[in-house]
Structure formats: C-alpha cells, structure tokens
Amino acid sequence: MSAVIPFSEFMADALYGPSGFYTTGGHAGRRGDFLTSPEVGPLFGAVVGRFLDAQWRRLGCPDPFVVVDAGAGPGTLARSVIASRPACSASMRYVAVDVSSAQRVQHPEGVDSLAAMPDGPFDGVIIANELLDNLPFRLAVHDDGWREAFVVTLPDGGLVEHLSAPFDPVPSVLPAVAPLGARAPLQDAARAWITEARSRLRLGTVIAIDYSSATTAGLALRPWRDWLRTYRRHERGDHYLVAPGSQDITTEIAIDQLPEPDAVRSQAQWLQLHGIDELVEEGKRYWEQHAHRPDLAAMRMRSRVSESEALLDPSGLGGFSVIEWSAG
Ligand SMILES: C[S@@+](CC[C@H](N)C(=O)[O-])C[C@H]1O[C@@H](n2cnc3c(N)ncnc32)[C@H](O)[C@@H]1O
C-alpha cells in the first residue's frame, strides 16, 4: 500500500486539487455539468432579491448591506439578483466567493470576487446555494460495526477503499442498527462552515439551500448511491473512485449534523413566501400586453412560467431545503 487518506481528503483533491473537477472548469449551467436553481433562469435571483430586501428592511436598512454568495460558481445568481434591481441595491455590497479561480474569472462586473469569505463582523446575508453538498465529508461504512472509509492509492495508481477499525465511540448521528454495507456521510466541514459563517455576521442571516435529509439515519438506511452522487455533463457519473477530477462528487445534507437551524422550509415554500407567484403573474401580464410584438423583455417575462414550474417541482428543485440561521 502507498498513500492512505480519509475519503474527505480524496474528495477535496478530486474537486479542488490541482486537477480537481472545479479547478479545471467543471461548473453549473445548461452547458455545464448540472443545473442549479440560478441556472434555470433569472426568476430565482429575482425572488432572492425580494428576500434580500425583506432582510435589509428587517435589519434597519444598513449601509453597507453585505450579501455574500458563498460557493458562487460562475456568478449566475449574482447576475440575476443585480438585474432584478432590489430596493437595497444602493447599499448592497455583493461579494461572490468561490475557492476556484476558474469560477471566479467568470464573475460579473459590480461584485467583489473573492476566494474566501470576507472578514466580519458585517451586517447582511450569507447565502450558500448548493455549497454544503460539495464540502468534503468523511464517509462511514457499516461492516461489522461502523468504520471510516479511507482511499488507498496502489503502486500501479489504482484506487481502492480501506476500512478503519470500528469507531469508538460511534458518532451519535449513526443508527445503532444498519444493514451490512450501509453508508453515511460525516459532515464536519459543513457544520464548521455554518458556525464560521454565522460568526462573521454582526446582524443578519445565513441561508443554505440544498438537497437534504432530516437525519443521518435516514440517509444510512437508503441505498448509498441515492445520496452520494457523481455528475458529469448532466448525467449521473461513475463510482466516486473512478477518474477523480473528471466528475462532481456530492452528498445530500444531513440536517441533524448542522447547528440547530431557526427555520427549515422546502424551496417551494420559501419561494412562495418571498413572492414567486406574484412575479409569475407579473410575467404573464407583461407577456399578454406584448405578445403581439414580443421583445426580449417579453420573452423573459413569459419564461417565468416554465422557470417557476422547475423551481417549485416537489420532486426536483422545489423539494430542496432552505435552512436558515441567525447571526451567532
Ligand atoms: C455546486 S456549485 C454551486 C454554484 C452556484 N452556487 C449555483 O448554485 O449554481 C458549488 C461551488 O462551490 C465552490 N466551493 C466549494 N467549496 C467552497 C468553499 N469552501 N468556499 C467557497 N466556494 C466553495 C465550488 O468551487 C463550486 O463552484
């Protein structure tokens, strides 16, 4: 055996190392590898703009009002939030944060583009759309007790998995009884990230939007390929050890491993709370008034109908969780 590393280190290198998936340009988008809510179209950003206005007013209209888009990818959410011209625009400092320079070079004019979260304390909102699922996690495997998965690089370069001795003590989130071969993510990095983000805020909210399960046990009792997923060019990818760097590696978030949230809603509920239906109605009215001579604005307004269907779909993006924490 040569190098033996925890699965979390393998994942960090496969995504963010020198030949990592995100380092070499893997990204969200119709021409990318997977479709996220901001990439569906500008409607998602317009609803986020309304949410930002509600938060800005709740905090007493601070200036600057710092909006951190954490794990911003190519900056699509930034573009649509700014284009929606929220009332807080004049006070808003929009900070797009991404570890990958291949993503940062695509960030739009008018945002601060950073590799790491700005120092606090500041007043504002930190929003992480599909970031937590990409943070490296440790992998637990049930095989005569719960053990940790390590990745071994063989002398010929091949990769195999090696299991540690049983955990002692067993992490409390893991179910006592599980089938042979059951797996579960141990999301220390996601928990630490939320704690760190909250500590940067003097006043405000951290919001994470992701696919999730209420409990780790809920994940452990499902087939692991359901929640430990790989993606490449809009298709499910190969086993996670195959061709590292060529595919995304992602997990559903186990909410019971994160700091206690103030609110958890489905994405559909959250978008409705922040006015998606009103924006869709406005789009329909605009289209009806301009359908005889449609311009680009009219086409965009009409597309709100199909965008909202995708964003609210309970078996798709609408079923994601929107998890909120106040400053802490
Ligand atoms: C799945 S993409 C989501 C992109 C975008 N938020 C969206 O919804 O389309 C995750 C992004 O998070 C970035 N990322 C991963 N870890 C990060 C970290 N610790 N800080 C900032 N960005 C990170 C990746 O480089 C990648 O661009």
The ligand as a Tripos MOL2 file, in Angstrom:
@<TRIPOS>MOLECULE
LIG
   27    29     1     0     0
SMALL
NO_CHARGES

@<TRIPOS>ATOM
      1 C1        -22.4330   23.0880   -6.9390 C.3       1 LIG1
      2 S1        -21.5160   24.5460   -7.2210 S.3       1 LIG1
      3 C2        -22.7940   25.7530   -6.9340 C.3       1 LIG1
      4 C3        -22.6100   27.0070   -7.7220 C.3       1 LIG1
      5 C4        -23.7210   28.0620   -7.5360 C.3       1 LIG1
      6 N1        -23.9180   28.4190   -6.1450 N.3       1 LIG1
      7 C5        -25.0180   27.5960   -8.1430 C.2       1 LIG1
      8 O1        -25.9570   27.3400   -7.3690 O.co2     1 LIG1
      9 O2        -25.1170   27.4870   -9.3800 O.co2     1 LIG1
     10 C6        -20.5060   24.6880   -5.7570 C.3       1 LIG1
     11 C7        -19.4550   25.7580   -5.8550 C.3       1 LIG1
     12 O3        -18.8770   25.9340   -4.5350 O.3       1 LIG1
     13 C8        -17.4770   26.1800   -4.6760 C.3       1 LIG1
     14 N2        -16.8490   25.8920   -3.3670 N.ar      1 LIG1
     15 C9        -16.5870   24.7000   -2.8070 C.ar      1 LIG1
     16 N3        -16.0600   24.8290   -1.5670 N.ar      1 LIG1
     17 C10       -16.0270   26.1530   -1.3200 C.ar      1 LIG1
     18 C11       -15.6310   26.9290   -0.1960 C.ar      1 LIG1
     19 N4        -15.1740   26.3600    0.9250 N.pl3     1 LIG1
     20 N5        -15.7320   28.2630   -0.2870 N.ar      1 LIG1
     21 C12       -16.1800   28.8570   -1.4140 C.ar      1 LIG1
     22 N6        -16.5680   28.1640   -2.5090 N.ar      1 LIG1
     23 C13       -16.5140   26.8380   -2.4680 C.ar      1 LIG1
     24 C14       -17.0860   25.2900   -5.8410 C.3       1 LIG1
     25 O4        -15.8660   25.7000   -6.4430 O.3       1 LIG1
     26 C15       -18.2970   25.4400   -6.7730 C.3       1 LIG1
     27 O5        -18.1240   26.4970   -7.6860 O.3       1 LIG1
@<TRIPOS>BOND
     1     1     2 1
     2     2     3 1
     3     2    10 1
     4     3     4 1
     5     4     5 1
     6     5     6 1
     7     5     7 1
     8     7     8 2
     9     7     9 1
    10    10    11 1
    11    11    12 1
    12    11    26 1
    13    12    13 1
    14    13    14 1
    15    13    24 1
    16    14    15 ar
    17    14    23 ar
    18    15    16 ar
    19    16    17 ar
    20    17    18 ar
    21    17    23 ar
    22    18    19 1
    23    18    20 ar
    24    20    21 ar
    25    21    22 ar
    26    22    23 ar
    27    24    25 1
    28    24    26 1
    29    26    27 1
@<TRIPOS>SUBSTRUCTURE
     1 LIG1         1 GROUP 0 **** ****
